[in-house]
Amino acid sequence: MNSIIAVVLPIFALILVGYLCRKANCLGPTAASEINRLVVWLCLPALLFKTTATATWGEIWQPGFVLAFSGGAFSVFFATLIWRLVKKHSLAEASIDGLSASYANTGYIGIPLCLLVLGPPGLQPALISSLIVVCGLFSVSVICIEIGLQQEKHIGRAMATVLRALAKNPLVVSPIAGGLWAATGLGLAVPVLHFLDMLASATTPCALISLGLFLAQKQDGRVTGAWPLVLIKLIVQPLITAYLAFRVFHLPPLWAHAALLLSALPTGTGPFMLAEYYGREAGVISRTILLSTLGSLVSISLILRFFSP
């Protein structure tokens, strides 16, 4: 429990910093949106580009783990999306809710937690899960949102509009560009790596401060309904992933334990960043992040009792 608190406590501290800065008027009413734009246009694209540009096939070729972890994440995403659509939410809103229920905080919490619990071998599954969440799940949700925002009735024109929007979206372009660069085998120069590292390292603190700023403001629109998303994230997704990892793919203990642990992580800031970027209501998403992070102190502690690394 102490190890988990040591990893999670800085998250609440950064959110609190943003909250207090807004309440004290140190940062103005537009600060949340502007800082979020910094993350979306500079910090997160740098992280996505560097992650894909420096990844090697040997590092990510773990088919059983990839199928178990992505199976849990994508099944929850699409199930939540369909549930929200049935409840008469728009495709854009349903996509963001689906992402809130499936987007594990693999970067800020997952990597240090796996190192603490599983030791150095735990770094590889944590990095693979980060690629799946940030490059795969995130991209699929962006595509769904873009499709939902188009008003074109003609299918051909609608698809052309979506493709143009995706081609201008930094969160889609950056991992593709990184993958293409990796395919050249050229590598990245040291100054370029340092530049990308400096931007990428600002992603999480800026996103969490932006979340705190947002929470300090009076919120209009829907602010209830976070608990179902929290329960799906902390209970349903780990159960699906555990079944796939232990029963279907029979992963080695390290990889099975890592898949379960990473799937049980709380919701990251990705859904909040998308909601802000696309001008959607972010009240439910912000509460989902807070409540799932707090709830994960209990859920992850229970999961750790089931295995001894």
Summary of the structure (lengths in Angstrom):
residues: 309
radius of gyration: 18.7
end to end distance: 15.0
largest distance: 56.3
contacts: 1102
relative contact order: 0.19
helix: 79%
strand: 1%
